[in-house]
Amino acid sequence: MSHQMVGIVIHRLLTDDDLRVRFAVDPIETLADLNFRGFALTPDEIDVFIRTDGRMWFWSSELLGDRAH
């Protein structure tokens, strides 16, 4: 498992509004696109991202403000 790659994807989801909305609407397509662009995740990592509650990715900007960046 690549903790670094998971961290990068999490950071992108928390800081990129367009990506976050795309992920909330269609997580599988969004992860496939990220994989195509070189953000390689294992099948288990992809499964964990898909199973997350999509609302979670929107909490950071509301609750943490600039600290999430």
C-alpha atoms as an extended CHARMM CRD file, in Angstrom:
* protein
*
        69  EXT
         1         1  MET       CA              0.0000000000        0.0000000000        0.0000000000  PROA      1               0.0000000000
         2         2  SER       CA              1.3280000000        3.4050000000       -0.9150000000  PROA      2               0.0000000000
         3         3  HSD       CA              0.5930000000        5.6780000000        2.0150000000  PROA      3               0.0000000000
         4         4  GLN       CA              2.0970000000        8.5580000000        0.0870000000  PROA      4               0.0000000000
         5         5  MET       CA             -0.2780000000        8.1070000000       -2.8730000000  PROA      5               0.0000000000
         6         6  VAL       CA             -3.2920000000        7.7600000000       -0.5730000000  PROA      6               0.0000000000
         7         7  GLY       CA             -2.2060000000       10.9540000000        1.1710000000  PROA      7               0.0000000000
         8         8  ILE       CA             -1.8850000000       12.7700000000       -2.1410000000  PROA      8               0.0000000000
         9         9  VAL       CA             -5.3690000000       11.6990000000       -3.2390000000  PROA      9               0.0000000000
        10        10  ILE       CA             -6.8330000000       12.7210000000        0.1270000000  PROA      10              0.0000000000
        11        11  HSD       CA             -5.1020000000       16.0960000000       -0.1090000000  PROA      11              0.0000000000
        12        12  ARG       CA             -6.4800000000       16.6050000000       -3.6150000000  PROA      12              0.0000000000
        13        13  LEU       CA            -10.0070000000       15.7110000000       -2.4890000000  PROA      13              0.0000000000
        14        14  LEU       CA             -9.7840000000       18.1500000000        0.4010000000  PROA      14              0.0000000000
        15        15  THR       CA             -8.3320000000       21.0420000000       -1.5890000000  PROA      15              0.0000000000
        16        16  ASP       CA             -9.7170000000       20.7240000000       -5.1350000000  PROA      16              0.0000000000
        17        17  ASP       CA            -13.3800000000       21.7350000000       -5.2120000000  PROA      17              0.0000000000
        18        18  ASP       CA            -14.0300000000       20.4200000000       -8.7280000000  PROA      18              0.0000000000
        19        19  LEU       CA            -12.4300000000       17.0570000000       -7.9940000000  PROA      19              0.0000000000
        20        20  ARG       CA            -14.3690000000       16.7520000000       -4.7380000000  PROA      20              0.0000000000
        21        21  VAL       CA            -17.6940000000       17.3580000000       -6.4950000000  PROA      21              0.0000000000
        22        22  ARG       CA            -16.8040000000       14.9130000000       -9.2920000000  PROA      22              0.0000000000
        23        23  PHE       CA            -15.8700000000       12.3230000000       -6.6710000000  PROA      23              0.0000000000
        24        24  ALA       CA            -19.1430000000       12.8370000000       -4.7770000000  PROA      24              0.0000000000
        25        25  VAL       CA            -21.1530000000       12.3590000000       -7.9720000000  PROA      25              0.0000000000
        26        26  ASP       CA            -19.1690000000        9.4450000000       -9.4480000000  PROA      26              0.0000000000
        27        27  PRO       CA            -16.3430000000        8.1110000000       -7.2750000000  PROA      27              0.0000000000
        28        28  ILE       CA            -15.4880000000        5.1890000000       -9.5670000000  PROA      28              0.0000000000
        29        29  GLU       CA            -15.0760000000        7.3500000000      -12.6640000000  PROA      29              0.0000000000
        30        30  THR       CA            -13.1120000000        9.9460000000      -10.6940000000  PROA      30              0.0000000000
        31        31  LEU       CA            -10.7190000000        7.3400000000       -9.2880000000  PROA      31              0.0000000000
        32        32  ALA       CA            -10.3210000000        5.8060000000      -12.7600000000  PROA      32              0.0000000000
        33        33  ASP       CA             -9.3890000000        9.2310000000      -14.1060000000  PROA      33              0.0000000000
        34        34  LEU       CA             -6.9040000000        9.7840000000      -11.2890000000  PROA      34              0.0000000000
        35        35  ASN       CA             -5.3950000000        6.3600000000      -12.0160000000  PROA      35              0.0000000000
        36        36  PHE       CA             -5.0910000000        7.2790000000      -15.6890000000  PROA      36              0.0000000000
        37        37  ARG       CA             -3.2200000000       10.4440000000      -14.6490000000  PROA      37              0.0000000000
        38        38  GLY       CA             -0.7260000000        8.4340000000      -12.6040000000  PROA      38              0.0000000000
        39        39  PHE       CA             -2.3090000000        8.3580000000       -9.1540000000  PROA      39              0.0000000000
        40        40  ALA       CA             -1.9460000000        4.5950000000       -8.7560000000  PROA      40              0.0000000000
        41        41  LEU       CA             -3.9840000000        3.0870000000       -5.9360000000  PROA      41              0.0000000000
        42        42  THR       CA             -4.3350000000       -0.5680000000       -5.0110000000  PROA      42              0.0000000000
        43        43  PRO       CA             -7.7350000000       -2.2590000000       -5.3560000000  PROA      43              0.0000000000
        44        44  ASP       CA             -8.1070000000       -2.1730000000       -1.5480000000  PROA      44              0.0000000000
        45        45  GLU       CA             -7.3520000000        1.5480000000       -1.4430000000  PROA      45              0.0000000000
        46        46  ILE       CA             -9.8680000000        2.1980000000       -4.2090000000  PROA      46              0.0000000000
        47        47  ASP       CA            -12.4550000000        0.1880000000       -2.2900000000  PROA      47              0.0000000000
        48        48  VAL       CA            -11.8920000000        2.2540000000        0.8430000000  PROA      48              0.0000000000
        49        49  PHE       CA            -12.2890000000        5.5230000000       -1.0790000000  PROA      49              0.0000000000
        50        50  ILE       CA            -15.4840000000        4.2810000000       -2.7400000000  PROA      50              0.0000000000
        51        51  ARG       CA            -16.9570000000        3.1820000000        0.6000000000  PROA      51              0.0000000000
        52        52  THR       CA            -16.3770000000        6.5410000000        2.3000000000  PROA      52              0.0000000000
        53        53  ASP       CA            -19.3530000000        8.7330000000        2.9980000000  PROA      53              0.0000000000
        54        54  GLY       CA            -19.1230000000       11.3930000000        0.2770000000  PROA      54              0.0000000000
        55        55  ARG       CA            -20.1690000000       14.0990000000        2.7300000000  PROA      55              0.0000000000
        56        56  MET       CA            -16.9110000000       13.5790000000        4.6000000000  PROA      56              0.0000000000
        57        57  TRP       CA            -14.9070000000       15.3240000000        1.8810000000  PROA      57              0.0000000000
        58        58  PHE       CA            -16.9590000000       18.4910000000        2.3220000000  PROA      58              0.0000000000
        59        59  TRP       CA            -16.5300000000       18.7550000000        6.1030000000  PROA      59              0.0000000000
        60        60  SER       CA            -12.9530000000       19.9800000000        6.0380000000  PROA      60              0.0000000000
        61        61  SER       CA            -13.5740000000       23.3440000000        4.4130000000  PROA      61              0.0000000000
        62        62  GLU       CA            -16.5070000000       24.0620000000        6.7140000000  PROA      62              0.0000000000
        63        63  LEU       CA            -14.9580000000       22.8610000000        9.9620000000  PROA      63              0.0000000000
        64        64  LEU       CA            -11.2240000000       23.3270000000        9.4770000000  PROA      64              0.0000000000
        65        65  GLY       CA            -11.0500000000       26.3730000000        7.2370000000  PROA      65              0.0000000000
        66        66  ASP       CA             -7.5290000000       27.0220000000        5.9540000000  PROA      66              0.0000000000
        67        67  ARG       CA             -5.9720000000       24.4050000000        8.2480000000  PROA      67              0.0000000000
        68        68  ALA       CA             -6.9090000000       21.6540000000        5.7450000000  PROA      68              0.0000000000
        69        69  HSD       CA             -4.5870000000       23.1550000000        3.1360000000  PROA      69              0.0000000000
